[in-house]
């Protein structure tokens, strides 16, 4: 709100009107490409060892992203929702696969960010913001590689044992410990298939590049077209900002200020930068709200079936 007020609400609204509904529709349609690629990247981790198809993983990924964009109750709300979709379809390793897929996506983003940083150095080597971009990418790279190393070193086994001790202190079922150990084993099993993991990282990297298509189309339709290399720099740095601010719901203000600061490197005015960010917010609503509602309807239908099944079973026992 402050950024829009400081820039001038009439100027931002004028930029949005110049974009129009056609630009919003084009951005939403273009976003389906990276969504599909991210579903494919998740599915690649399983090879031929899963009965859920490509479209099923794409739907799970769509639900995951929609919940993150619409209902970010927790930083991992979307991951939990996407995992729930695969669990409902009978995939017992869904939780472990979601962790590994998140890691491969983050590593794909690291490669994308380093590509953007390299392009920024080539296009604007004397810009004072290059140093801060390089510093930020260095921190993110170390953090994401550290997350991978922690998993390989037994992070989830350690967490599982800690949770197990708490549950046992409350006289819980001892099977919880076996489940925690199985979760760790499933994660390690995905990482042992290195070719699949590397393929997943590569597909996620292509998905990150495809996400730049949305911004390129939006700016072109707004009459402010940039070169593809410049758009890749902007998007790589924006996604890096969103990653380090994952604890902020919707990345509210982070995304907007990022477009204003990074867009200025390539001559994008503040009102156009804010209009671009708001277009992406509108895209999230268009693609996210129907998916969240459809997911909830499906969950409700399944719950009613379980309740009905339980009631009939109780009635049979009473008759016996």
C-alpha positions, 0 to 999 in steps of 0.5 A: 500500500505504501509503495502504491501511495508513494508512486501514485495510485492514479499512475499505477491504475493507469498502467493496469488499465493499459495492460487490460484483461487481455494481458492478465489472461495471457499471463495466467495462461503462460503460467500453466507452462511452468506449472506443468513442468514442475509437475513433471519434475516431481513425477520424474523422481519416481521413475516407473515406480508409481501408479499416479500419472503425469497429470496427477502430479501436475494437479498435485503441484497446482494444488500445492502452488494454489494453497501457497498463493491463497492460503499461506497459513504456514510456509509449508502449507502448499507442500502439505496440501500437494502431499495430501493429494498424492496420499489420497491417491494411494502414494505412500511415499508422497511426503518424502517425495515432496521434500526431495521435490522441494529440494530439486526445485530449490536447486533448479532455482539456484542455477536459474539465479546464477544464470540471472546473476551472470547475465546481470554482470554481462549487461550492467557490470558497473551497477552498484546493485550487482554486489548485493545481488551477488551477495544474496545469491551466494547466501541462497546457494549455500543455504539450499546446498546446506538443506540438501546436505542436511537431508543426506546427513540424516536430518529427518531421521534426527527430527523423527527420533525427537518427535518419537521421544515426545510421542512415547512420553505420552504413551503413543503407539510405538509404530510412530518411530518406525514411520519416522525411520521409514520416512528417512529411508524413503528420502534416501531412496529418492536421492540414491537414484541420482539420474532421476534427481538430476533430471528433476533439477533440470526440469525445474530449472527449465520451469524457472526459465519458462516463468520468465515468459509471463513477464516478457509477455506482460511487458510486451502487451503493455508496450514496455517490452524488454529483451529476454535476457533482461527479463530473466535477470529480473525474474531470477532476482525476484524469485531469490527475494521471495525465497529468502522471505518465505516467512512473509505471507504472500511475500506481501510487499517483498515482490512489489518492492523487488520489481520496483528496485530490480526493474529500475536497473533496466528502465522499468518505471515504478508504476509499471513495475507495481502494475506487473506485480499486481498482474501476477497477484491477479493471476494467482487469484484466477488460477488459485481460487478455483483449484483450492475450492475444487480440492476442498470439494474433493476432500469433503466428498471423500470425508462424507464417504468415509462417514457414511461407510463408518455409519453403515459399519456401526449399523451392521455391528448393532444388528449382529 
